[in-house]
Amino acid sequence: MDTLLKLKELLKSDSVGVAILNIKNLNNCFYTMNDTLKEYFKYSEDEINRLTLADITHSDDLIKTLKSSQKILNKEIPRITYQKRYIRKDGTMFWGSTTLSRISDCFLLYIVKDITVLEEVEEEIKHLLAPLSDQDKNECCMKVKKQTIKKDASKKDRKYYRVALRQSICAKIHLQQNMKDSVMGFSPTNVCITNISAGGLCFISNERLPEYEEYEILFEFKLLGELLNLRGDIVRFGKVKGKYEYGVRFIIDENERDKLMKILNNVTVINRNLLDLYDTDLCTELCKKDN
């Protein structure tokens, strides 16, 4: 009885996604679940009830998922926790810390915690700091106050899957004040976008941008045949191999975001199949040299 009460309380949790899986029916394994799990995957309960674990798992993590599940089903271990990538209904991805444990001969307890922000921060830190000298690492600590002010907004934007580009995108940037006035002393220039999500992007440039905060950046580029004009502001700064690297948070409406997400879903498929981006403003060797 105590176990039943604890399960009921756990299913009320709004901090983790919780489900009870039916071992006897793996094609429709979700027996019951909480609202947080439905929110993670953007599916209704009826839709989730028709899914398998493979349907919501990133293809690169399928083998890990199957091996972990098999250990529980074979009663080799009573409980396992691992990290994997999940795919939402809209095609976006998030990282989840997953705990799977047996609660009876028929049912498993399935708990998922969204850790996307942690994974992306760790990757960005590794990417930024690995090639740097001590002097450059100190420079990465600049603008701490600005990043702290925008901390909440930055965390919110990181809920979107960030696409690491196999081929950098060449974008023209304009620095603008009050949505229209150009920043004095700064002419439009090209930069190389290295990764992008529906929440923001990272780019590298030879030019160091002005230090003050009262401006936004307008990005103009073509991606898979679509001409994009995206506005954002800087939330991160670093220096890598003599170039300046910036992280940007988009300031766009939901229609612009939805359009971008659909394009990025196609980019993800192209990356996964190791194909080249078509009808896209790519950074040439000359562009990379200039930026």
ROSE-794813 format. One record per residue (C-alpha): x negated, y negated, z negated; residue in one letter; residue number from 1. Coordinates in Angstrom, 2 decimals, decimal comma, always signed. Each point is the difference from the previous one (the first is absolute). Layout:
N
<node <X; Y; Z>; "a"; NUM>
...
//
This chain:
291
<node <+0,00; +0,00; +0,00>; "m"; 1>
<node <-2,86; -2,36; -0,83>; "d"; 2>
<node <-1,54; +0,69; +3,41>; "t"; 3>
<node <+3,29; -0,80; +1,75>; "l"; 4>
<node <+0,30; -3,31; -1,85>; "l"; 5>
<node <-3,59; -0,93; +0,84>; "k"; 6>
<node <+0,63; +0,74; +3,68>; "l"; 7>
<node <+3,10; -2,18; -0,01>; "k"; 8>
<node <-1,97; -2,87; -1,56>; "e"; 9>
<node <-2,81; +0,44; +2,50>; "l"; 10>
<node <+2,47; -0,20; +2,89>; "l"; 11>
<node <+1,08; -3,41; -1,32>; "k"; 12>
<node <-3,53; -1,37; +0,35>; "s"; 13>
<node <-0,48; -3,07; +2,21>; "d"; 14>
<node <-3,81; +0,12; -0,11>; "s"; 15>
<node <-0,51; +3,35; +1,77>; "v"; 16>
<node <+1,87; +2,03; +2,59>; "g"; 17>
<node <+1,32; +3,26; -1,43>; "v"; 18>
<node <+1,59; +3,01; +1,69>; "a"; 19>
<node <+0,83; +3,59; -0,83>; "i"; 20>
<node <-0,90; +2,35; +2,85>; "l"; 21>
<node <+1,77; +3,27; +0,76>; "n"; 22>
<node <-2,61; +2,70; +0,61>; "i"; 23>
<node <+2,60; +2,37; +1,47>; "k"; 24>
<node <+0,92; -2,39; +2,84>; "n"; 25>
<node <-3,13; -1,72; +1,29>; "l"; 26>
<node <+1,77; -1,29; +3,14>; "n"; 27>
<node <+2,27; -2,11; -2,22>; "n"; 28>
<node <-2,17; -0,08; -3,07>; "c"; 29>
<node <+1,14; -3,24; -1,66>; "f"; 30>
<node <+2,53; +1,15; -2,59>; "y"; 31>
<node <+0,39; -3,37; -1,73>; "t"; 32>
<node <-1,98; -3,26; -0,23>; "m"; 33>
<node <-0,02; -3,46; -1,55>; "n"; 34>
<node <+0,60; -3,38; +1,67>; "d"; 35>
<node <-3,71; -0,90; -0,11>; "t"; 36>
<node <-0,89; +2,93; +2,25>; "l"; 37>
<node <+2,69; -1,03; +2,49>; "k"; 38>
<node <-1,36; -3,56; -0,06>; "e"; 39>
<node <-3,56; +1,25; +0,64>; "y"; 40>
<node <+1,04; +1,89; +3,15>; "f"; 41>
<node <+2,80; -2,35; +1,18>; "k"; 42>
<node <+2,31; +3,00; +0,49>; "y"; 43>
<node <+3,46; +0,59; -1,44>; "s"; 44>
<node <+0,46; +3,02; -2,26>; "e"; 45>
<node <+1,88; +1,86; +2,75>; "d"; 46>
<node <-2,87; -0,63; +2,42>; "e"; 47>
<node <-2,66; +1,15; -2,49>; "i"; 48>
<node <+2,00; +3,15; -0,70>; "n"; 49>
<node <-0,56; +1,02; +3,63>; "r"; 50>
<node <-3,78; -0,56; -0,13>; "l"; 51>
<node <-2,94; +2,22; -0,87>; "t"; 52>
<node <-3,21; -1,15; -1,68>; "l"; 53>
<node <-1,72; +0,14; +3,40>; "a"; 54>
<node <+2,52; -2,50; +1,42>; "d"; 55>
<node <-1,14; -2,73; -2,41>; "i"; 56>
<node <-3,72; +0,84; -0,06>; "t"; 57>
<node <-2,69; -1,68; +2,10>; "h"; 58>
<node <-1,30; +2,50; +2,56>; "s"; 59>
<node <-3,58; -0,29; -1,32>; "d"; 60>
<node <+1,17; +1,12; -3,47>; "d"; 61>
<node <+2,21; +2,95; +1,00>; "l"; 62>
<node <-2,62; +2,65; -0,71>; "i"; 63>
<node <-0,75; -1,49; -3,42>; "k"; 64>
<node <+3,72; -0,03; -0,80>; "t"; 65>
<node <+0,53; +3,60; +1,09>; "l"; 66>
<node <-3,00; +1,28; -1,96>; "k"; 67>
<node <+1,04; -1,86; -3,15>; "s"; 68>
<node <+3,59; +1,21; +0,23>; "s"; 69>
<node <-1,11; +3,57; +0,63>; "q"; 70>
<node <-2,05; +0,05; -3,20>; "k"; 71>
<node <+3,11; -0,92; -1,97>; "i"; 72>
<node <+2,27; +2,45; +1,86>; "l"; 73>
<node <-2,50; +2,83; -0,52>; "n"; 74>
<node <-0,15; -0,85; -3,72>; "k"; 75>
<node <-3,78; -0,50; +0,21>; "e"; 76>
<node <+0,37; -3,24; -1,98>; "i"; 77>
<node <+2,98; -1,53; -1,84>; "p"; 78>
<node <-0,61; -3,60; +1,09>; "r"; 79>
<node <-2,04; -2,02; +2,52>; "i"; 80>
<node <-0,56; -3,71; +0,71>; "t"; 81>
<node <-1,46; -1,32; +3,24>; "y"; 82>
<node <+0,09; -3,07; +2,25>; "q"; 83>
<node <+1,56; +0,05; +3,45>; "k"; 84>
<node <+1,55; -2,24; +2,66>; "r"; 85>
<node <+3,74; -0,09; +0,55>; "y"; 86>
<node <+2,00; -1,20; +3,01>; "i"; 87>
<node <+3,16; -2,05; -0,53>; "r"; 88>
<node <+3,11; +0,10; +2,20>; "k"; 89>
<node <-1,17; -3,14; +1,84>; "d"; 90>
<node <-3,37; +1,59; +0,81>; "g"; 91>
<node <-2,07; -2,01; -2,49>; "t"; 92>
<node <-2,33; +1,79; -2,38>; "m"; 93>
<node <-0,75; -0,15; -3,71>; "f"; 94>
<node <-2,42; +1,79; -2,32>; "w"; 95>
<node <+1,51; +2,04; -2,81>; "g"; 96>
<node <-1,45; +1,68; -3,07>; "s"; 97>
<node <+1,93; +3,28; +0,06>; "t"; 98>
<node <+0,60; +2,38; -2,88>; "t"; 99>
<node <+1,56; +3,40; +0,63>; "l"; 100>
<node <+0,90; +2,38; -2,82>; "s"; 101>
<node <+2,09; +3,14; -0,42>; "r"; 102>
<node <+2,98; -0,29; -2,36>; "i"; 103>
<node <+1,66; +3,36; +0,78>; "s"; 104>
<node <-0,10; +2,85; +2,51>; "d"; 105>
<node <+2,31; -2,02; +2,25>; "c"; 106>
<node <-1,00; -3,62; -0,47>; "f"; 107>
<node <-3,04; -2,29; +0,14>; "l"; 108>
<node <-0,35; -3,50; -1,47>; "l"; 109>
<node <-1,30; -2,49; +2,58>; "y"; 110>
<node <-1,28; -3,42; -1,16>; "i"; 111>
<node <-1,36; -2,73; +2,30>; "v"; 112>
<node <-1,65; -3,29; -1,03>; "k"; 113>
<node <-0,69; -2,64; +2,67>; "d"; 114>
<node <-3,75; -0,81; -0,17>; "i"; 115>
<node <-0,36; -1,75; +3,37>; "t"; 116>
<node <-1,41; -3,20; -1,50>; "v"; 117>
<node <-2,67; +1,93; -1,93>; "l"; 118>
<node <-1,09; +1,99; +3,07>; "e"; 119>
<node <-0,20; -3,06; +2,24>; "e"; 120>
<node <-1,92; -2,05; -2,58>; "v"; 121>
<node <-2,53; +2,82; -0,47>; "e"; 122>
<node <-0,49; +0,31; +3,76>; "e"; 123>
<node <-0,41; -3,75; +0,46>; "e"; 124>
<node <-2,54; -0,19; -2,84>; "i"; 125>
<node <-2,04; +2,86; +1,51>; "k"; 126>
<node <+0,16; -1,61; +3,43>; "h"; 127>
<node <-0,96; -3,45; -1,24>; "l"; 128>
<node <-2,75; +0,88; -2,46>; "l"; 129>
<node <-1,79; +2,96; +1,59>; "a"; 130>
<node <-2,22; -1,98; +2,42>; "p"; 131>
<node <-0,48; -3,10; -2,15>; "l"; 132>
<node <-3,04; -1,37; -1,76>; "s"; 133>
<node <+0,32; -1,19; -3,60>; "d"; 134>
<node <+0,22; -3,58; +1,25>; "q"; 135>
<node <+2,85; +0,85; +2,36>; "d"; 136>
<node <+1,80; +1,93; -2,76>; "k"; 137>
<node <-0,12; -3,11; -2,15>; "n"; 138>
<node <+1,52; -1,98; +2,85>; "e"; 139>
<node <+2,90; +2,46; +0,11>; "c"; 140>
<node <+1,00; -1,25; -3,45>; "c"; 141>
<node <+0,87; -3,44; +1,41>; "m"; 142>
<node <+3,58; -1,24; +0,02>; "k"; 143>
<node <+0,93; +2,10; -3,06>; "v"; 144>
<node <+2,43; -2,66; -1,12>; "k"; 145>
<node <+1,74; -0,03; +3,37>; "k"; 146>
<node <+0,31; +3,79; +0,06>; "q"; 147>
<node <+1,40; -0,01; -3,54>; "t"; 148>
<node <+2,66; -2,54; +0,94>; "i"; 149>
<node <+1,07; +2,16; +2,93>; "k"; 150>
<node <-0,38; +3,32; -1,79>; "k"; 151>
<node <+3,69; +0,81; -0,21>; "d"; 152>
<node <+0,64; -0,81; +3,65>; "a"; 153>
<node <-3,03; +2,00; +1,09>; "s"; 154>
<node <+1,16; +3,08; -1,92>; "k"; 155>
<node <+3,44; -0,27; +1,53>; "k"; 156>
<node <-1,38; -0,09; +3,54>; "d"; 157>
<node <-2,16; +3,07; -0,56>; "r"; 158>
<node <+3,08; +2,19; -0,07>; "k"; 159>
<node <-0,37; +0,11; +3,80>; "y"; 160>
<node <-2,21; +2,61; +1,64>; "y"; 161>
<node <-3,22; -1,62; +1,22>; "r"; 162>
<node <-1,17; +1,18; +3,45>; "v"; 163>
<node <-3,79; +0,19; +0,33>; "a"; 164>
<node <-0,62; -0,87; +3,65>; "l"; 165>
<node <-2,32; +2,19; +2,05>; "r"; 166>
<node <-0,35; -2,96; +2,38>; "q"; 167>
<node <-0,06; -3,51; -1,46>; "s"; 168>
<node <+2,59; -2,45; +1,30>; "i"; 169>
<node <-1,12; -3,41; +1,26>; "c"; 170>
<node <+2,26; -2,78; -1,34>; "a"; 171>
<node <-0,09; -3,75; +0,38>; "k"; 172>
<node <+0,50; -1,80; -3,31>; "i"; 173>
<node <+1,21; -3,52; -0,76>; "h"; 174>
<node <-0,33; -1,55; -3,45>; "l"; 175>
<node <+3,11; -2,05; -0,70>; "q"; 176>
<node <+1,34; -2,27; -2,70>; "q"; 177>
<node <+3,72; -0,62; -0,46>; "n"; 178>
<node <+0,77; +2,68; +2,65>; "m"; 179>
<node <-1,24; -2,22; +2,87>; "k"; 180>
<node <-3,00; -2,26; -0,72>; "d"; 181>
<node <-3,40; +1,50; +0,79>; "s"; 182>
<node <-2,68; -0,03; -2,69>; "v"; 183>
<node <-2,47; -2,81; +0,65>; "m"; 184>
<node <-3,35; +1,16; +1,35>; "g"; 185>
<node <+1,15; +3,53; +0,89>; "f"; 186>
<node <+0,74; +0,97; +3,61>; "s"; 187>
<node <+1,91; +3,14; +1,01>; "p"; 188>
<node <-2,36; +2,97; +0,11>; "t"; 189>
<node <+0,07; +3,74; +0,64>; "n"; 190>
<node <-0,34; +2,57; -2,79>; "v"; 191>
<node <-0,01; +3,81; -0,15>; "c"; 192>
<node <+2,87; +1,69; -1,86>; "i"; 193>
<node <-1,27; +3,25; -1,56>; "t"; 194>
<node <+3,14; +1,24; -1,75>; "n"; 195>
<node <+3,62; -1,08; -0,21>; "i"; 196>
<node <+3,27; +0,80; -1,75>; "s"; 197>
<node <+3,48; -1,50; -0,12>; "a"; 198>
<node <-1,20; -1,92; -3,05>; "g"; 199>
<node <-3,29; -1,43; +1,23>; "g"; 200>
<node <-3,31; +0,61; +1,75>; "l"; 201>
<node <-3,79; -0,18; -0,31>; "c"; 202>
<node <-2,20; -1,83; +2,49>; "f"; 203>
<node <-3,68; -0,83; +0,44>; "i"; 204>
<node <-1,52; -3,20; +1,32>; "s"; 205>
<node <-3,35; -1,71; +0,35>; "n"; 206>
<node <+1,55; -3,21; -1,28>; "e"; 207>
<node <+0,62; -0,67; -3,64>; "r"; 208>
<node <+3,46; -1,46; -0,47>; "l"; 209>
<node <+0,63; -3,11; -2,13>; "p"; 210>
<node <+0,11; +0,57; -3,77>; "e"; 211>
<node <+3,17; -1,87; -0,88>; "y"; 212>
<node <+3,38; +1,75; -0,07>; "e"; 213>
<node <+2,44; -2,44; +1,62>; "e"; 214>
<node <+0,13; +1,65; +3,42>; "y"; 215>
<node <+1,35; +3,06; +1,75>; "e"; 216>
<node <-1,45; +2,05; +2,85>; "i"; 217>
<node <+1,93; +0,64; +3,20>; "l"; 218>
<node <-1,13; +3,17; +1,83>; "f"; 219>
<node <+0,69; +0,42; +3,72>; "e"; 220>
<node <-0,69; +3,34; +1,71>; "f"; 221>
<node <+1,51; +2,71; +2,19>; "k"; 222>
<node <+0,57; +3,50; -1,41>; "l"; 223>
<node <+1,47; +2,82; +2,14>; "l"; 224>
<node <+1,44; -2,54; +2,42>; "g"; 225>
<node <+1,61; -2,18; -2,69>; "e"; 226>
<node <-1,15; -3,61; -0,44>; "l"; 227>
<node <-0,17; -0,63; -3,74>; "l"; 228>
<node <-0,15; -3,28; -1,90>; "n"; 229>
<node <-0,47; +0,77; -3,69>; "l"; 230>
<node <-0,53; -2,47; -2,81>; "r"; 231>
<node <-1,78; +0,72; -3,28>; "g"; 232>
<node <-2,31; -1,23; -2,74>; "d"; 233>
<node <-3,30; +1,29; -1,37>; "i"; 234>
<node <+0,07; +2,19; -3,12>; "v"; 235>
<node <-3,45; +1,66; +0,16>; "r"; 236>
<node <-3,48; -0,97; +1,19>; "f"; 237>
<node <-3,32; +1,78; +0,40>; "g"; 238>
<node <-3,15; +0,12; +2,08>; "k"; 239>
<node <-1,12; +3,10; +1,92>; "v"; 240>
<node <-3,17; +0,27; +2,09>; "k"; 241>
<node <-0,26; -3,75; +0,41>; "g"; 242>
<node <+3,64; -0,43; +1,02>; "k"; 243>
<node <+2,93; -1,32; -2,02>; "y"; 244>
<node <+2,89; +2,36; -0,71>; "e"; 245>
<node <+3,41; -1,27; -1,06>; "y"; 246>
<node <+3,15; +1,67; -1,27>; "g"; 247>
<node <+3,25; -1,71; +1,00>; "v"; 248>
<node <+3,55; +0,23; -1,36>; "r"; 249>
<node <+2,66; -0,56; +2,65>; "f"; 250>
<node <+2,62; -2,72; -0,41>; "i"; 251>
<node <+2,64; +1,37; +2,37>; "i"; 252>
<node <+3,73; +0,71; -0,08>; "d"; 253>
<node <+1,58; +3,46; -0,05>; "e"; 254>
<node <+0,73; +0,02; +3,74>; "n"; 255>
<node <-3,66; -0,67; +0,76>; "e"; 256>
<node <-1,03; +2,64; -2,54>; "r"; 257>
<node <+2,36; +2,64; +1,44>; "d"; 258>
<node <-1,32; -0,68; +3,51>; "k"; 259>
<node <-3,59; +0,32; -1,22>; "l"; 260>
<node <+0,73; +3,24; -1,87>; "m"; 261>
<node <+1,39; +1,62; +3,15>; "k"; 262>
<node <-3,11; -0,99; +1,95>; "i"; 263>
<node <-2,32; +1,26; -2,75>; "l"; 264>
<node <+1,81; +3,35; -0,09>; "n"; 265>
<node <-0,98; +0,41; +3,66>; "n"; 266>
<node <-3,57; -1,10; -0,79>; "v"; 267>
<node <-0,19; +2,68; -2,71>; "t"; 268>
<node <+1,04; +2,70; +2,48>; "v"; 269>
<node <-2,57; -1,24; +2,53>; "i"; 270>
<node <-2,74; -0,01; -2,68>; "n"; 271>
<node <+0,95; +3,48; -1,16>; "r"; 272>
<node <-0,39; +1,32; +3,56>; "n"; 273>
<node <-3,32; -1,86; +0,43>; "l"; 274>
<node <+1,36; -1,97; +2,96>; "l"; 275>
<node <-0,83; -3,56; +1,06>; "d"; 276>
<node <+2,38; -2,87; -0,72>; "l"; 277>
<node <+1,64; -1,10; +3,24>; "y"; 278>
<node <+0,94; -3,54; +1,11>; "d"; 279>
<node <-1,75; -1,42; -3,08>; "t"; 280>
<node <-2,44; -2,87; -0,59>; "d"; 281>
<node <-3,00; +2,08; -1,05>; "l"; 282>
<node <-3,29; -1,34; -1,31>; "c"; 283>
<node <-2,69; +0,47; +2,64>; "t"; 284>
<node <-3,68; +0,21; -0,85>; "e"; 285>
<node <-0,30; -3,69; +0,92>; "l"; 286>
<node <+2,92; -0,85; -2,26>; "c"; 287>
<node <-1,57; +1,93; -2,88>; "k"; 288>
<node <-3,28; -1,81; +0,58>; "k"; 289>
<node <+1,70; -3,39; +0,02>; "d"; 290>
<node <+2,06; +0,81; -3,10>; "n"; 291>
//
